[in-house]
Amino acid sequence: MSMKKKAEAALLAAHDLNELEELRIGLLGKKGELTAILRGMGGLSAEERPLIGQLANEVRAFIESELEKQKNILMSAARKEKLQAETLDVTMGGRTPRLGKLHPLTTVLNEVKDIFIGMGFSIVEGPEVEYDYFNFEALNIPADHPARDTQDTFYINDNVVLRSQTSSVQARVMQNQEPPIRVIAPGRVYRSDAVDATHSPVFHQIEGLVVDKGITMGDLKGTLEIFMKTLYGEDAVLRFRPHHFPFTEPSAEVDVSCFVCGGKGCRVCKGEGFIELLGAGMVHPRVLERCGIDPSVYSGFAFGLGLERIVMRRMSIDDMRLLYENDLRFLNQF
């Protein structure tokens, strides 16, 4: 069989473009059959060389033409096969996209914001990477205080920390705004805690601050009662217990009547009838002074509560980790 007929048969038998390319290389490539013939023309006589050269050129032109024809045929077949495989039935019903919804933390935070905005508070924010001064010094927390230990606080360097409380926002507000002040500062905070059912190194706080002339502990108590009764219902009862915080004096821990037993005592409240919810107190005079506010003229109160704790109480969640794991089986319940 002549090279021309052999090449034609091989090209027609090619099943795909890859096989066709292999044939092209085998016939016309640097080490191909036709190239080998052309390289051997040097050993021919002067009379034979033009004849063989002309014949070789005709064969080359034929092979190139057949290659192009077969390439177009194979490409057309491949395109047709792809179109058949990707055919869309435009009459089929579409898939309804799944709509997201607010996370329980966001839902409850929005409720808390609405309650305080209704009482005349403003929402303020501050940096999560904070100076030591605003996180500790301005809040009357001395250098030897346990909270400043590296076992409790994440330090970027000696002067910069991941804020351990949003009280740092209160200090910034007092330094940049003249009284009267009435704000809440929600946001993420960071503490070097091991992860368990009730602790996380990253969680959310909501700090509140009021500074004005004649502010008393009674104003604090009334504000928190309105907040708790709006959030938990009119039958919610608050209990104030003496405590100590460096930035408030006097200070108190605030408990709310158990939402399960209503104060009678149960497993959730460990028989006490109340559940600890937040810390509060009158702003310490030293804090006012360090922020440029005259404590002989102005007084104020502050409080801080954990958002996760409110959410867990509101939605009967017994493990804080569930709020962070992004498990749709859990989140879809809310």
N, C-alpha and C positions, 0 to 999 in steps of 0.2 A: 504494500500500500504506500502511495506517495505521501510525502510530508503534508501536502495540501489537504488530501482526503483524510489523513489521520488527524490533523488538527481540526478539520471541520467536524468530524465525528465526536472528538473529545469535547469541543465547545458546545455542541448540541446536547451532550449528555450531562453538562454541568447542572447541578441542582440549586446552587445558590451563589451569591456574589463572592463569597470566600473561596469557593472551589474554582470559580472563574478566574480570580486573581492568581491563584496557584498555577493555573494553566498558562496564563499570560507570562508569568515569570519563567515557567519551564520552556516556553517557546521563544520568547523575545528578550528575556532577561540577559544579564551579562554572561551567565553560564548556560543560556538556553540553547536549544538544538539549532535554530536558524543562525544564531550568533556564532556558533562553533563552525558552521559551514562557511560563513563569510570570512572567518579568521583563517580558514584553510585555503583560501583562494590564492594565497601567495605561492603555493606549490603547483599551480596550474600553468599551462602554456599560454602564450600571448593570444592564441586563437580561441582557447576555451574560456579564458577569464571574462570577456564581455558577455558571452552567452550565459554562463553560470550566474554572473552578477545581475543580469536582467531578470533571469528566472527567480533568483532569490528575492529581488525587490518586488516582483509580482506576488510571490508567496507571502512576503511581509505585509504588503498592502491588503491582500485577501484576509490574512489572519486578523489584522487590525480592524478591518471592516466587520468581520464576523464577531470579533470580541465586542465591538460597540453595539451590534444588533442584539447579541445575546444578553449583554448588560442591560439594555433597555427592557428586554422581555422579562428578565429576572426582577428588575426593579419594579416593574408594573405589577408583577405577580405578588411581590412582597408587600407593595402598597395596598393591593386589593385584599390580601389576607389580613393585614393590620386593620383596615377599615371594617372588615367583617367581624374581627375580634373585638373591636372597640365600638361597635354599633350601639347607639343609645335609643331606647324606646321612649320617645318624647311623650307618649301617652301614659307612661307609668306614673303613679303618685310619688311625690317627692318625700324626703325625710324632713320632718319638722325639727328644726334646730333646738337643742336643749338650752333652756334659759337658766342662767345662774341666779342666785339669790344671795342676800346678805348673810355673812357669817354671824353666828350668835354673838361674838364679841362686838361686832359692828352694830348689830341690832340694838343691843342693850346700851352701848355707848351713845348711840343717837338718842335713845330715850332719856339717858342721864343728862345729855346736853340740853334737850328740850326742856326738862324740868328746871334746870338752873337758868337757862335763858329766860324762862317765864318768871323767874325771881329777880331778873335784872342783871344777871352775871354775863360777862363776856368770855369768849373762848380765846385762850392764848397758847402759843407753842414756843418751844425753845430747842436748842441743839441737843442731840443725844450724846455727842462727844463733847464733854464739858470741862471747863477749867476747875481745878481743885477748889479754887476760891468760892465759886458759886455753889458747888456741890456740897462743900463742907464749911469753909471759913465764914462765909456770909451768913450761914445758918447756925452759928454759935456751936459748931462741932470742932473742938480743939484737935491739935495734931496727935495727941495721945489717945484719942477716942477709939474704941474697938472697931467702929464702922469704917475707919480709915485703914484697917489692916488689909493686906493683899488677899487674905483668906475670904474677905467679904466683898471687896471692890475690885473691878477690872481696871488696871492702870495702863494707860498708853505710854506715859512717862511720869516723872515725878510731879508734873504740874497738870497733866491731862488725864481724865478718867472717862469711862463710860458711865453716864450718870446713874446713880443708884436710887434716885428719887426725882420726881418732877418738882420738888420743892425748889430746885435750882431756878426754875422758871419764875417762881414767886419772887426770889431775890432780884432777878433781872427786871421784873416789872416794877418793883418798889424803887429800884435805882433810876428807872427811866420815866416813871409816871408819878405825878403828885396825887395825893389822896383827894377825893375819895376813890378807893380801888375796890372792885368787886369782880373777881375773875375765877375761872377754873382752868387748870392746865392738865389735860389728858395726854398720855403718850407712853411710849415704851421706856422701860428702865431695865438695868442690868445688875445682877448680883451673883456672886460666885457661890451659887447653891447647886447641890446635887439634884438631878431630875428625879422626882417621885410623884406620887398622886396629888400632892399639894404644893410642890415647889418646882420652880423652873428658873434657869439663869436669865431668861428673858421673859418679862411679863409686862402688864400695863397698869399704870396708876392714874388716878384722877385726884389732883390736888386742888383745894379751894382756898381762896384768900379774900378777906374783907378787911380794909383799913379805912377808918374814918374817925371823926370825933365822937366820943361817947359810946364806942362799941363795947359790949359787955359779954360775959359768958351766957347771959340769957339770950342774946342775939344768935350766938352759936347754937344753943340748944333748940331755939325755935326754927332756925334754918334747916338743921338736920332732921327735925321732926317732920317738917313739911316735905323734905326730900324723901324720907323713908316711907311716909304714909302715901305719897304719890306713887312711889315705886312698888311698894309691897301691899298697899291697901290701908284703909282707915283704921283697921284693928292692929296695925303694927305698933309695938311698944318699944321705946328706947331705954337703955340703961347706961348710965355714965359711971365709970370706975376710975378712981385716981390713978395716974400713971406718970411717967417721966419721959419727956422728949426734950432734947437740948434747945430746940428752936421755939418751944412754947412754954408758957408758965402762967397759970397752972395748966396741966395737961390731963387728958383723960382718954381711956379706951372706951369706945362706944359699942355696945351690943344691941342687937335687935332681937325681938321675940322670935322664937323658932317658927319658921314658916310651915313646919310639918305638924307640930303638936300645939302651936299657939301659946306656948309658955308652960305647958303642963309637965314637960320633961319626956324625952324619948331617946332613941339610939342616936339620932342625928345630932342632937344638942348635948349628948352624953348626960342626960338627966337634969341639965341645968335650966332648961326652958329658954335660954338665950344663946345667941351665936355671936361671937366677936366679929365685927365687921370693919371698923376703922379706928384711926387715932385722930385726936383733935386737941385743941387748946387755944389759949390766948397767945398771940404772937409775942415772943420774948422781947423786952425793951432793948436788949443788946442787938437783936436782929434789926429792929427798926432803926437804931442809931447807925449801924454799919451800912444801912441802905439809904442813909441821908434823910430819915424821917424823925422828927422830934417826938419821943415817947411821952413827953409831958403834955403834948397837945393832942396826939393821935394814939389810938389803940386799935387792935384788930384781932381777928381770930383766923385760924387756919385748920384745915382738916385734910386727911389723905386716906384714900381707900383703894383697894385693888380691884380692878375691873373683873378679872377672872373670878374672884371670890363672889362678886355680885351675880355674875352669870351662872356660876355653879349653884348658888342658892336659888336663883330665879328658875332655873331649868332642871333642877334636881340631878345635876351631874356630879359624880363622886370621884372623878379622876381628871385633873387638870390637863394631862397629856392628850386627852381626846380632843381638846380644842386646837391642838397644833399639828395633828397627824394627817389632816386633809383626807380623812376617810369618808367618802360620800355616803357610805351606809350609816355613819353616825350623823353627818351634817344634814342629810335629807330629812331627819326627824324634826328639824326646826324650820 
